[in-house]
Structures are given as structure tokens and as C-alpha cells.
């Protein structure tokens, strides 16, 4: 197992994303091969990690993946890397329904990783160390190896904090008002839209002890055992994956598990490309509402409709669902989409659903075998106005879905819902088998 460190925060907004990315960048600058990870179901932070490290960032989510899945993903993704940096989610101890499950602390205990706690020091001095003491003693099974104090006002401010330290301080980051990543309706800006982390790296290197961070990562990692699944030897199926600025919310593990079960993935851009020569299509989430005009003009829109009408299997999630709908209305302007799903999409002013999903496929004639059970996540600002006769393939024990705990509209061989699924073996195998049977 490689050395690893978790960068956690006292709360959301304390600066852990910018600091995590800057640490990754500093380690890469030193010539290390850095494997990045993100705790939780987030899609946006991993785009920054991947751009910085040149290695695909992976999600570690104990709720969706179970504890063994966290270990398996960590082991498999870390091959060939020198060090792993794991960015936490929310505050260190914030888990599902106020419990430990799914928290950054939970992942720390699963993997045995030490934690560096990011503390926002703006507006306080000695009091921040009282906070650190509380975090350090709250759960004795979580090792907080040190602290990075963010938004420190001056050298004098840093010295005031230093007088009563309760944990080793790896750095005191001065407040740089314009050196953070901006947000919008689904979270932070994507990696290709900002250079804030690159600009922040030099600040971090000047004010943090990178060698001490490396030493902590190397100090206390516990070996864990996991088995790696073999690769299917069955005849491959070709799945076209929509991947561009409009569609890029995917779990990297989903790609891996599809490949293991015999899928060849062909990436294309619905913004600019015609459909590739494939057996099925996979549309993930993203920001199609920001590219409505381009998607309406693209030749891909008509190609998708034609493919669906001819019986091609199509699996779509969230942004992919809205792209398959009749239209997207945003700020009073309506643009045509693929028209595969009998529904109209409206972009709302506040989020319509946010949280984990427990789903079960209950339809006998859709892409997923009946009884397929899996977990995922939903987060969207759009609302669907559906036709009265639509059929739903998914019953949600947890989550809102398209309406009233129902998700996954299915028509012919199309399945489209709001749930971002974390693929299980049964889900991936059932999907690939269905595509192969229809090929």
C-alpha cells in the first residue's frame, strides 16, 4: 500500500478543496505520482484532482460502495502511484443523518489514513485551538496528525495561534481573497474553468511544510486485503459515452466495472460530434442547461432520437435525462432537446433534490434486470414535467427521483432517471448482458 493522507475540514467552505488541490500540485511538482481521491459522491472536485495529478480521481463513499468497496477502489486505483491524497467531504465527522456513516472520519478509519485538519482561522486566534482539541478527542479512532490554519490575517495572527497549539501545525495560509474556486448551482467551477488552484500552489508552498505532510502520510498506513475482479472474456459490446463540457459527471469506477464485464467504451461529444458506431449509449450528468443552444444545433441530437427509435439501448442519468427530454427551459427560454422522453425540463431557482438514493429496478422489460438493487446520489436544480402515461422502472426506498420516489423513465430500450448510480456488479453485468442480447 502506498503512503496516504486525508485532507479534512471543520466544515464546508473552510478551504479544504483549494488546499487539497494545492498539496496535490506541490507533490506533483516534486516529481511524485499522486493518486487523488474524493470522499463522498461529488463529481466536480475530482475534475480538479484529475487535471492536477494526471491520474483519474476516484470517489470513496462507504454508503454507496460499502467498506470493502472503499478498500478495493483505493487499492486498485493506487497502483503505480507514490502517494495518495484524499480530499474529505463537509466537516470531518459529518455523515449520513448525523451519524458516522459516509463521513471523512469513516473513510479514515476504513483505510487507516491519518488526517490533516483544515481550520478557518478568520476572526479567531486562541479559540481555534479549542476547536482543534475538540476534533482531536471526539473520536479516538481517528488520527488527526496535524492542522493547516487557513485565512490567517498576518504573522502576528499566526503567532497568537501558535501559543496554544493542540496539534502539530503544518501551515498558516494567509487570506488571499481572490485565490479560491468560485461556485455555481451544482457546486464549484469545473477544472477547465478556473486556474485558482494552480495560482494557490505557490502560496501554499511558501506557508506549509510539505516534507512534514509527506512524512505523516508515510507514518501510519495499515495494509488491507482485497481481491481484484477478473475481466470478462465474452465478446465485447461498444458503449458510446457522452463526455464533454456538458456531460462529465461519472464515477470512474463505473467505467472500470463496465470494462471488466466486456464493454468497450467509446467517448464522444454531443456538443460537436455525430454518434459513433456503437451498440449502446451512456449519458451521465453535467451541465447541459448551460449549453442548450449548442446542443440544439448539434447533429447529435437527431442522431440520438433516431437511435432510440430504432431500439438502441440508452442509459441516462440526471443531465443525460434532461438531454433526452423534449426541451429544456431556462430563464424563460426554451430549447429543443432529443425528444426521446415524453417530458419537458425546467431549470428552477433552487435545488429540487439532494441526497443519497436507494433504488430497485421493478420493471420486467427495461435495461436493468428486475430486482437489481443499488445505491447512488441525486442533486439537481431541474424539474421534469412528464406525460401522464410514462412508465417508471425504479422504486426508491430513499430519494425523491423524478416524482414521489419513482425514477427511471423507460421507453423501448431507453432508461433515464435523476439517480447517479454507483454501479454494482449485478447492475453492470445486467446492463452489458442486455446490450449484448440486443446487439
Number of C-alpha atoms within 10 A of each C-alpha: 16 18 21 28 26 27 27 33 27 21 17 15 12 21 20 27 27 23 24 27 29 24 23 27 25 19 22 17 13 9 10 15 19 25 28 30 26 26 28 23 25 21 23 19 23 26 19 27 30 20 15 24 20 14 17 20 27 28 27 29 25 22 20 24 21 13 19 15 18 21 20 19 19 24 19 13 19 23 11 11 16 16 22 23 24 29 30 29 27 20 20 27 25 20 19 13 8 9 11 15 19 25 24 32 29 23 26 23 15 16 18 20 28 25 28 29 27 27 24 22 25 16 11 14 19 17 12 20 21 14 13 21 13 12 18 20 12 11 12 9 13 22 19 24 22 22 24 26 24 22 19 23 17 13 11 11 18 19 13 14 22 16 11 14 16 18 17 14 19 21 22 27 24 20 17 13 7 10 16 19 18 13 10 8 12 15 13 18 17 19 19 10 12 15 13 17 26 16 14 21 22 14 18 23 17 12 15 19 15 17 11 14 20 15 13 20 23 16 15 16 17 14 11 14 10 14 10 9 11 9 13 14 9 11 9 16 22 21 25 23 26 25 21 17 18 24 23 21 25 22 21 17 21 16 16 15 20 24 20 18 24 21 27 18 20 17 16 17 20 27 24 14 14 16 21 18 10 16 20 27 26 20 25 26 26 23 21 25 20 12 12 23 15 15 23 19 15 17 16 21 23 18 17 23 17 14 17 23 14 11 15 21 25 26 24 25 26 29 26 25 26 32 34 30 23 19 23 25 18 17 9 8 9 16 17 19 26 21 19 24 25 18 22 22 24 21 19 14 11 10 14 16 18 13 14 21 25 19 26 21 22 17 19 11 13 23 25 27 20 16 15 17 19 20 21 22 22 21 19 21 16 23 21 19 13 17 11 8 7 14 14 21 26 30 21 22 13 15 24 21 24 24 14 10 16 21 25 29 23 23 23 15 21 23 24 31 25 33 31 23 24 23 23 20 17 15 22 23 21 18 22 24 20 17 22 19 9 13 14
